[in-house]
Each structure stands twice: as C-alpha cells, then as structure tokens.
Amino acid sequence: MRPQFLRKQIESLLKQTFSDFEIVVSDNDPNASAMEVVSSFNDDRIKYYNNTENLGMIKSFNKSIDRSSSEYIVMVTDDDPIENTFLSSVFNLYQSYPGYSLYGGFKRKHKSYLNVEIVKRENFIMEILDNNKTTNLLWSSCMIEKASALKIGKIPDYGSPHLADHVLLALVGNEKGGIIINKMFSTLTSHDSNFSKTNFDYYYIACVGFYKMMTNQVTMPLNEQGLKNIILTHLEHWFISNIFNLKRYYSVKNIDKNKIELINGVAHKIMSLHFMRKIRFRYFIKQVFFKSKLVLKIVK
C-alpha cells in the first residue's frame, strides 16, 4: 500500500458529483499502513479492511469485490485519477438503459465524442478487444455489475496482474452486454514506482494467461476464428506497446542497460510462444525505428 497515493486518490473520489457511493479499501500491507490515511478522512462512506497478510495484487482486488455492498462497482487503483463527473455519467447511463452488466467510457474509433452505443453480449468481446474499434479501455472508466463479476469468477488470477483488467471487462460485458460512451473518464498515471516498470517476467505470464483464458473460456461458435484473431491481435498490440514503453523508459528517462537486457530477454521469450511468432517481423521493424529515434535524440 502506498499511503501518499491513497490519500490523494480518496480526496479526489470524495469530490464526485454523485455522492451515494462507498469506497472499499483493502489494505494489502500487514502493517496496516493505509489505516491512518483512511481514519483521517472521518467519512462513513470509506470502508477499511486489512488483509492481515500480503495476498498479492489480484487476490486483494477480489477481496474488495467481495467486501463491496452495492449492485454495481468500479475497480480503482490508488494512483489513477478519475473525473469527478464519472459516477454521475455512468449512473445516468444506467437509468437510461437498465439491465446491462457494464456501463463505461471507452475510446472508440470512428465514433463521435460522447456517442453512446448499446453493445449486445454476443458482440461485446469483439467490440472492445478489437484495436481497430476500441483504442483505450480502463476498468477505472467502467462500472460493472457485481453479480456478473462474481459469476465469471471475479478478476482472473493466472499469476500476473497484467491484462487481468481487460479480461474482467470483456467477460463481464459478455454476460449481459454493455452501454458504452466514447469518452475516457480516467487515465493511467506514469511514475517511477509503477508495478509495470519492474517484474518483467510478469509480462510473459500475462501473455500465456490472457491467451489461454480468452481462447479456452469464451465460446462464440458463429465467428470463433474471428474472435481468436481479435484476441491475438489485442495481445500483440499490448505486447508491442508495453515492451517499447519499457525500453523507452530505461533508455531515456532512467538509463539502465541491465534492465534493457532483461526486457529484451522477456520479449524474445514471449515471441517464442507458438501463438506469438507472427509478431516477430512487426517487433523487428519497431526495433529498427526505435533505435533510429534513440540515436537521433542522443545526437541532438
């Protein structure tokens, strides 16, 4: 738990224009470092729980789902800001279109800003995982039905937190469909203590877990091959984006040649997976451009 991030996040959440909500804090620190932060707010809407042991990220997230008391929930980390009109916006969508398992904001290609779409359950996974249709998705920009989250087994714990949020949104929306608006209500914050900047083997584990989870558990007999292609393309896009973000970080902002070697190692390990071999050429081209830009920056 990171008390400094938690305090700032709670301060922000309490500014929501929709006030009828609760904040469930599952403290994964056995020393209860978040207790003092929560107590300082003196707000009954904040519910504090200590896990008594470090359960790991996913198990702690799932504890939060279990501890929530509302029909719909939003998954929020301690460091990703959310617009103060978010809950009002998704609640209005819920009132206008009741009965869906997900209401949220996504960045959609070829759609006008604030455009609202009704996405049927049988189309949901293909719509949000297709990078040619949806270019950004975050669980902190979505409100999901708790019953549907419980039905799918909550957040998948395949050994890595990476992409688990994408699986959660895809499978929850696959239950009853969703109402999505072309607007992102939250953003990812980049800082030196991001989990994504370390533990590089988790990227390999995530690729294996995501692929198996989505191809083995999701069945769409009418267009099964099309779905598998979208799942694989989504995974490839995520892999390229994250690996080169890491390379950029450790080549420019926080130069560390040892980290670059580790990143290259895990990248080649991922590309050795039978379902990721087609990405090798795209990776090679991206690497050439990346090195060229890096040299130009150094020369300048």
matplotlib code that plots the C-alpha trace (Angstrom):
import matplotlib.pyplot as plt

x = [0.0, 1.2, -0.3, 0.7, -1.1, -4.1, -4.7, -4.7, -7.0, -9.5, -9.5, -10.3, -13.0, -14.8, -15.3, -17.5, -20.7, -22.7, -22.4, -24.2, -21.3, -18.9, -15.1, -13.8, -10.1, -8.4, -5.0, -2.6, 0.1, 0.2, 1.4, -1.9, -0.2, -3.4, -5.4, -4.2, -4.9, -8.5, -9.1, -8.0, -11.0, -13.7, -16.1, -18.5, -18.5, -14.9, -14.8, -11.4, -10.2, -6.8, -5.9, -3.6, -1.1, 0.1, -2.3, -0.9, -2.5, -5.3, -6.4, -6.6, -8.6, -11.0, -11.3, -12.5, -15.2, -16.4, -16.5, -18.5, -22.2, -23.5, -25.1, -22.5, -18.8, -15.8, -12.3, -9.8, -6.1, -4.6, -2.8, -5.2, -7.2, -10.9, -13.0, -15.4, -18.4, -17.7, -20.2, -22.9, -22.3, -22.4, -25.4, -27.3, -26.5, -27.7, -31.0, -31.5, -30.5, -31.1, -30.3, -26.8, -23.7, -21.3, -21.6, -18.5, -16.3, -14.0, -12.1, -13.8, -12.5, -14.7, -17.3, -18.2, -17.2, -19.8, -21.5, -23.5, -23.7, -25.7, -23.4, -25.1, -23.4, -22.7, -20.7, -19.1, -15.8, -15.1, -16.1, -13.9, -10.8, -10.7, -8.0, -9.5, -12.6, -11.5, -8.2, -8.3, -10.0, -9.6, -11.5, -11.5, -13.5, -16.2, -19.0, -19.6, -22.4, -21.1, -23.2, -21.7, -18.2, -18.9, -20.4, -17.3, -15.0, -14.0, -10.6, -8.6, -5.6, -3.3, -0.1, 0.2, -1.9, -1.2, -4.3, -6.4, -8.5, -9.1, -10.3, -12.6, -14.2, -14.5, -16.1, -18.4, -19.7, -20.1, -22.7, -25.5, -23.9, -22.9, -23.6, -20.5, -19.8, -17.0, -15.1, -12.4, -13.2, -9.9, -6.2, -3.1, -0.5, 3.1, 5.6, 8.8, 7.0, 4.6, 4.4, 4.6, 8.2, 9.6, 8.9, 9.4, 8.6, 5.0, 4.6, 5.4, 3.0, 0.3, 0.6, 0.2, -2.6, -4.6, -4.4, -5.5, -8.2, -9.8, -9.5, -10.5, -13.3, -15.0, -17.1, -18.7, -19.5, -20.8, -17.5, -15.0, -12.0, -12.7, -12.8, -9.5, -7.9, -9.1, -7.9, -4.5, -4.2, -5.2, -2.5, 0.1, -0.7, -0.5, 2.9, 4.5, 3.2, 4.3, 7.7, 8.7, 7.4, 9.7, 12.6, 12.0, 11.8, 15.1, 16.9, 15.9, 14.4, 16.1, 19.0, 19.8, 21.5, 20.9, 17.2, 17.2, 18.8, 16.2, 13.4, 14.9, 15.1, 11.5, 10.4, 12.2, 10.8, 7.3, 7.9, 8.9, 5.4, 3.7, 0.8, 3.1, 5.5, 3.8, 4.7, 8.4, 8.5, 6.5, 8.7, 11.9, 10.6, 9.5, 13.0, 14.7, 12.6, 13.1, 16.9, 16.9, 14.9, 17.1, 20.3, 18.7, 17.9, 21.4, 22.9, 20.7]
y = [0.0, 3.5, 6.0, 9.1, 7.9, 6.6, 9.9, 11.8, 9.2, 9.3, 13.1, 13.0, 10.3, 12.3, 15.1, 13.0, 14.9, 11.7, 11.2, 8.0, 5.5, 3.7, 3.4, -0.1, 0.0, -3.4, -2.8, -5.4, -4.3, -6.5, -3.4, -1.6, 1.4, 2.6, 2.7, 6.1, 7.6, 6.3, 7.4, 10.9, 11.5, 10.6, 9.7, 6.8, 6.1, 4.8, 1.2, 0.0, -3.7, -5.1, -8.3, -9.2, -10.6, -9.6, -11.6, -10.3, -7.8, -9.9, -11.6, -8.2, -6.7, -9.7, -9.2, -5.7, -7.1, -9.5, -6.7, -4.3, -3.9, -2.2, -3.7, -2.1, -1.5, 0.4, -1.0, 1.8, 1.6, 4.2, 6.1, 6.5, 9.7, 9.7, 12.7, 13.9, 13.5, 9.9, 8.3, 10.8, 9.9, 6.1, 6.3, 8.3, 5.7, 3.0, 4.9, 5.4, 1.8, -0.6, -4.2, -4.4, -5.8, -2.9, 0.8, 2.8, 5.0, 3.7, 5.5, 4.3, 4.7, 6.3, 7.4, 10.9, 12.2, 11.2, 8.9, 6.2, 2.6, -0.4, -3.4, -6.8, -9.5, -11.6, -8.7, -7.2, -9.0, -8.4, -4.8, -3.8, -6.0, -5.1, -2.4, -1.1, -0.3, 0.4, 2.1, 2.6, 0.7, 1.0, -0.6, 2.7, 4.1, 1.5, 0.5, -3.3, -5.4, -7.2, -10.3, -10.7, -10.2, -13.0, -15.2, -15.1, -15.8, -12.2, -11.0, -13.9, -14.9, -16.5, -15.4, -11.8, -8.7, -7.6, -7.8, -9.1, -5.9, -6.4, -10.0, -8.7, -6.1, -8.4, -11.3, -9.1, -7.4, -10.8, -11.6, -9.1, -6.7, -3.1, 0.6, 2.4, 6.1, 7.4, 9.1, 8.1, 9.1, 8.0, 7.9, 5.9, 7.7, 7.1, 7.3, 5.5, 3.1, 1.8, -2.0, -2.2, -0.9, -3.9, -7.7, -8.2, -12.0, -11.0, -9.9, -13.4, -14.9, -12.4, -13.3, -17.0, -16.5, -14.0, -16.1, -19.3, -17.6, -15.9, -18.7, -21.6, -20.0, -17.8, -19.6, -17.8, -20.6, -18.2, -16.5, -18.4, -17.8, -14.1, -13.9, -15.7, -13.4, -10.3, -11.8, -12.5, -9.0, -7.4, -9.3, -8.5, -4.8, -4.8, -6.6, -4.2, -1.1, -2.2, -3.6, -0.4, 1.8, -0.1, 0.3, 4.0, 4.5, 2.6, 4.1, 7.8, 8.7, 6.2, 4.8, 1.2, -1.2, -4.2, -3.5, -3.3, -6.7, -8.1, -6.6, -7.9, -11.3, -11.4, -10.0, -12.9, -15.4, -14.1, -14.2, -17.9, -18.8, -20.6, -18.1, -15.0, -16.0, -13.9, -10.7, -11.1, -9.1, -6.3, -6.3, -6.2, -3.2, -1.4, -2.1, -0.5, 2.7, 2.8, 2.6, 5.2, 7.7, 6.9, 7.7, 10.9, 12.1, 11.3, 13.2, 16.2]
z = [0.0, -0.9, 1.6, -0.3, -3.4, -1.4, 0.3, -3.0, -4.6, -1.8, -1.8, -5.5, -5.2, -2.5, -5.0, -7.2, -8.2, -7.4, -3.7, -2.9, -3.0, -0.8, -1.1, -0.1, 0.8, 1.0, 2.7, 1.4, 3.9, 7.1, 9.0, 8.1, 6.6, 5.0, 8.3, 9.3, 5.9, 5.9, 9.5, 8.8, 6.5, 9.1, 6.3, 6.8, 3.1, 3.3, 4.4, 5.6, 5.7, 6.4, 4.7, 7.6, 5.0, 1.6, -0.6, -3.9, -6.2, -7.7, -4.6, -2.8, -5.7, -5.5, -1.7, -2.5, -4.8, -2.1, 0.5, -1.6, -0.8, -3.9, -7.0, -9.3, -8.6, -10.0, -9.7, -8.9, -8.1, -5.8, -8.5, -11.5, -11.4, -12.3, -13.4, -10.7, -13.1, -13.7, -11.3, -12.4, -16.0, -15.7, -13.3, -15.9, -18.5, -16.1, -15.6, -19.3, -20.2, -17.3, -17.2, -18.6, -16.9, -17.8, -18.2, -19.1, -21.1, -23.9, -26.6, -29.8, -33.3, -36.0, -33.3, -32.4, -28.9, -26.3, -28.7, -26.7, -28.0, -26.9, -27.3, -27.1, -25.1, -28.1, -29.7, -26.6, -26.5, -30.2, -29.9, -27.0, -27.7, -31.4, -31.6, -34.8, -32.9, -29.3, -28.8, -25.0, -22.1, -18.4, -15.6, -13.7, -16.5, -16.2, -13.8, -13.7, -12.1, -9.0, -9.7, -13.2, -11.8, -9.2, -11.9, -14.1, -11.0, -10.5, -11.7, -13.1, -11.2, -13.7, -12.0, -13.3, -12.9, -16.4, -18.8, -16.0, -16.1, -19.8, -19.1, -16.4, -18.6, -21.6, -19.6, -17.5, -20.7, -22.2, -19.5, -20.3, -22.8, -22.1, -22.6, -23.6, -24.3, -26.4, -23.6, -21.1, -17.5, -16.1, -17.1, -16.2, -14.2, -15.0, -12.1, -11.1, -8.7, -11.3, -11.0, -14.8, -14.7, -12.9, -12.6, -16.3, -16.2, -15.3, -19.0, -20.2, -17.6, -18.7, -22.4, -21.6, -19.1, -21.2, -24.3, -22.6, -20.6, -23.5, -26.1, -23.8, -21.8, -24.4, -27.0, -30.0, -32.4, -35.1, -35.5, -33.4, -35.8, -36.0, -32.2, -31.8, -34.3, -32.4, -29.1, -30.6, -32.3, -29.0, -27.2, -29.8, -29.7, -25.9, -26.0, -28.5, -26.7, -23.3, -24.3, -26.1, -23.4, -21.0, -23.5, -23.8, -20.1, -19.4, -22.5, -22.0, -18.6, -16.3, -18.2, -17.2, -19.7, -17.4, -17.4, -21.2, -21.4, -19.2, -21.3, -24.5, -22.9, -21.9, -25.3, -27.1, -24.6, -25.4, -29.1, -28.8, -27.7, -30.6, -30.8, -30.7, -33.5, -36.1, -34.2, -34.8, -38.0, -36.6, -33.5, -35.7, -37.7, -34.5, -33.0, -36.1, -35.8, -32.0, -32.3, -35.0, -32.9, -29.9, -31.9, -33.2, -29.7, -28.5, -31.4, -30.8]

ax = plt.figure().add_subplot(projection="3d")
ax.plot(x, y, z, "-o")
ax.set_aspect("equal")
plt.show()
